[in-house]
Amino acid sequence: MRIDKFLKMSRLVKRRTVAQEMVEIGAVRIGGRTCKPSGEVADGSVIDIAYTARTLKVKVLCADEALLKRTQTVAYEILEERAVNSNEKPW
């Protein structure tokens, strides 16, 4: 599944366009590497997400689009969450 779509469907980001913008500016990484909005996410992938006030590191538990649409399947597990000073950039 595409990273922008996964962020939207898992409710880590409210809108897909916002997810695309976050990926394009480098606020989202898959496995520690920058990616494009079309970057593929699979089960077991580790995603780093930089919001304005915090960063999240999550592990993908379910990247199956059909399963996420039909059921209340948990899409990710939070591995690490930390607050970020608003003056610093997370990376």
Sequence and secondary structure as in RCSB ss.txt:
>XXXX:A:sequence
MRIDKFLKMSRLVKRRTVAQEMVEIGAVRIGGRTCKPSGEVADGSVIDIAYTARTLKVKVLCADEALLKRTQTVA
YEILEERAVNSNEKPW
>XXXX:A:secstr
 BHHHHHHHTTSSS HHHHHHHHHHT EEETTEE  TT B  TT EEEEE SSEEEEEEES   HHHHHHS    
EEEEEEEE  TTS   
